[in-house]
Amino acid sequence: EDVYHCPQCEYTSKVKVNMQHHIRTHTGEKPFKCSECDYSASQKVHLDTHMTRHTGERSYMCEECGHRTAFRCNLVRHLRTHSGEKPYKCELCSYRAIRRTHLTNHMRTHTGEKPFMCEECGHMTTDKTSLIRHKRNHASDKYHM
């Protein structure tokens, strides 16, 4: 059985087309172009996913509440709001999260890391949402002056 070896790294594959897709990660080639905007992709499946942004297609629906989404992974995540499932667990305390990004943000409460900084005043936050909320205060202050 043939095994394909990437000439630039340790990646191997038994499937030739997978190797062709992988090699594009090194070359940066993105032959699949969006007809609506300047987006391009290395694989057709990525372009197909992108196109739902233009078409508004939302083929995945929650049977419980009717919420619709374009992506299966988003439906799976949405279903957790009904089931209460929180698969991402903090190993330092009892915190659990629906999304991995929520756990990542939570972990910063333990590490003290604050990677998001306001360019206007230097205020640091643990997550992007908090920074956006903080920046609104600057905009509000300017409006009321």
N, C-alpha and C positions, 0 to 999 in steps of 0.2 A: 504494500500500500504506500502510495506517494505521500511524502510530507513536504510541505513548502516552507522554506526558511527565509525570513526577512534578511536582506543583505545589510541592513543598518542597525538591527537590534536582535534580541533573543527570541522574538515572536516566531511561532510556528503554527501552521494550520494544515489540516488534511483537505481543506476545501479551497480550491484555487481562487474563487471569487472573494472569499474572506481575506485572502492574502492581498488581492488587488485593492480591496477597501482599506486594509491596514496600511499599505504602502502610501496611500494618500495622506495619512497622518504625518508622514515624513515630508512629502512633496508639497503639501498644502493645496493640492489640486482639488477644485470644487466644480466638477463639470455640469452639475444640475442647477440650472438658473431659474429663478422665479420670474414669471412673466409680468407680475404686478409691481415688483419692487426690486431693489438691488441685492436681495438675499441670494446666496448660492450655497450649495451643499455638496459634500463629498459622496453622499449616497442618496439614491432616489427616495428611500423611505423617509429620510430627513426632510426632503423637499415636500413630500406628500403631507407630512405632519405640519410643516410650516404653512402650506396652502390653506389649511383650515382657518388660519387667522384672517384670510381674505374672504373665504366663502361663508364663514360663520357656521359651518357644519358642526353639529353637536350630536353625534350619533349614540353616545352613551348616556342612558337615563337611569336615575335612581327610582326604583319601583315604589319606594316608601313616600317620597315627597315630590317627585317629578323633576328634580334638579337635573339639568342636562350639561354635558361637557364633551369636548372634542376628543379627549384622551382617556383611555381606560385607567391609567395610573391615577388620574385625578378623581375618577369615579370611585376607585378603591379607597382613596384617602377620604373622600366625602362620606362614604358608607360608615367610616369610623365615627363620624359625628352622631350617627344613630345608635351604633352598637356600644359606644363608649370605649372601644378598644384603644389602648395607648401602648403600642409595641416598643417604643423607645424609652429605655429606663436609665436613669442616672445611677451610676455605681457608687456615688458618694452620699446620696440621700434618697428619699422616697419619691422624688419627682419622676413623673412619667409623661410622655408626650405623644401626640398623634403624628407629628411630623419630625423627621430627623433634624431639620433646621431649628425647630423649637428646642430640641435637646442641646444642639450646638450652642445656641444663644444662652440657654440655662447654664451650661458648663462654665461660661464666663463669669457667672456669679461666684463660682468656686475659685477660679484661677485669677480673677481680678482683671483679666484682659479686657481692654476697651479699644477695639481696632477702628472704630468709626469716629472721625473728628470733624467738627464744624470749622470750616475755613475762616469764618467770620470772627469767632471768639476763642477757638481752641478747645471748646467743651468736647469731652470724649464720652462715647456711649458703647454699650455692649452689642447693640444691634442696629441695623439700618433703619428700622421703623422708628426707634427712639430718636435717632438723628433727624429724621424727617419731621417728627413732631417738634423737636427742639428748634429746627430751622423756621418752622411756622411762627414761633414766638418772635424771631427777628423780623419776619415779614409783617407781623401784627404790630410790633413796636414802631416800625417805619410808617405804617398806615395811620397810626394814631398821633403822630408827631405833627 
